[in-house]
């Protein structure tokens, strides 16, 4: 789960595994930090900006994330924007792509 700026507020064990990170190490980071390239980072920022609008719709995208300590994780990302008392929350589900 992300906040409106892309800050990670919740990440399950599968999210950590996809990125090659220790459990608990994603919360507090920004999703854009995980982008493989500056181009991918800009695309993520565009999605986050769109998510902050009243017309935001659920969506799907393919992304390449940097994997620690090296490599790339190809993922399918599905997102849904929710608005509550605490503001905008972006829920996303990432699935590793196996080839």
N, C-alpha and C positions, 0 to 999 in steps of 0.2 A: 504494500500500500504506500502511496506517495502523497505528499502534500501538494499544494498548488504550484510550488516552485520546483518540484522534482525531488524534494528531500524524501529519503526513504524512512518511513515511520514504522513499517512492519515488513519483515521478510522471513519466510519459512525456510526450513532446512534445504529444500530442493533449490531455492534461489541461491543459497550460499554454495551448494554443490555445483550448480551450473557455472558459477563464476570462480570456482576453485578457492573459495574463502572459508575461513573458520566461522562456525555458527555465531551469530550475534554481531559480526563485524560490518554488516551492511547498514544497519540502522544508524542514522545520523549522516550518512554519506548522501551525495546527490546522484541520481540516476545518470546524469550526463557524464560523470566521472568515469563511468564504465564503458563509454562509447569507444569503439576501436579506432576511429579516425575523427579528425575535426569535422568532416562532412557529416558523419553519423551523429556527432554531438549537436551540430546545427539542426539536423532533422528532428532529433529528440526535443530540442528547445522549441521548435516550431509546433510540435505536437502538444507540448505543455502549454504554449500560448493559446492554441486553439481550444484546449481543454478548459481554459479559464473563461471562455465565452458562453453566453446563454444558449447558443445553438450547438454546443458540443454534443456529438453523437458517439455511441460506442464504435470502436474501430479495431482493426487488426493491422499489424505491420511485421515485417521481418527485420531483425536487427543482428548486428555482429558486435558482441561485447568482448572487451579484453578479459582474458582469463589469467588468474594468478597461479603460479609465478610466471607463466608465459602462455602464449597461444590465444586462440579465439574461440568463443562459444557462439554458435549460430542459434538464434532463438526466434520463436514466433511469439509475438506479444499481442494479447487481446486486452483492451482497456474499456473501462466504464467510468464515467464521471458522476460523482454523487455530491449533492449539496446538502449540508446539514447545519445545525446550530453553530458548529465550529468552523464553517466555511466549506471550501471545496476540497474534496478528497478524490484522488485518482486511484482507482483499483485496477491493478493489472495482473495478468497471469502470463508467465513466461514458460514456454516449453522448449526444451532442448530439441534441436533437429538432428536426427540420426541419419547418416547417409551410408 
